[in-house]
Amino acid sequence: MGACIDAQRGGEQTAPHPSAVASVSVQPTAEPTVRPTVQPTTAPTADPLLPQPLFDPTLDLRAGPVDILLELRIPSLQIAAPVLGVGITAENVMDAPQGLASDPVWQKVFWYRGGGIPGDVGTATLAGHVDDAGGRPAVFARLNELRSGDLIVVHDTRRGLDISFTVVKSEIYSAQQAADPLVLAQVYGSGPVSGQTPQPAADGLAHLTLITCAGSFVNGSYNRRLVVYATRSE
């Protein structure tokens, strides 16, 4: 499962989502086969912070992306990005939509709707592109600049609620390391990785992970993955 999407650079290309043929390549953060649950995403706590539901609970995990009325804000990076709720592709990897180089999708963030809900006790995962189909900076181009203690905010546009998170650490993984089940459980939570619904975190905290590509662009894909780990602030 994963969501590191590497655009094939070089002009206005028609990108697939979910089924068109195109000259972009999808390189997931990690590539083991997952056992996705067919049940709708459920909050791991009885008293979720965000009004429910965030999307149609009957929506299949293999369906295309849907608009979620959330916005990701990272003040230190001057990011205020709309959120799409995504599922998994036919290859059992986290979806991350693409488009023409001019498509606004490159400046959007993708929440894995098979995982935890931001702010609940558990793990919520957000992915974003590092560059677009033309090689220009995308929404997470500067994610490597985040440092421990930096603020991340998930903003509910329906009622103006802010859920604040504090960066704990950042890690860069090789593609092989990112496929390790232990790393996957940190990125997505133990439930989604094992094919279950989202599970409460063992430490009782609400975790947020941000993920994008890193390293060198080799043979049509990046060879490393950057993951930022954060926990909810009081």
Order of alpha helices (4+ residues) and beta strands (2+ residues): beta-beta-beta-beta-beta-beta-beta-beta-alpha-alpha-alpha-beta-beta
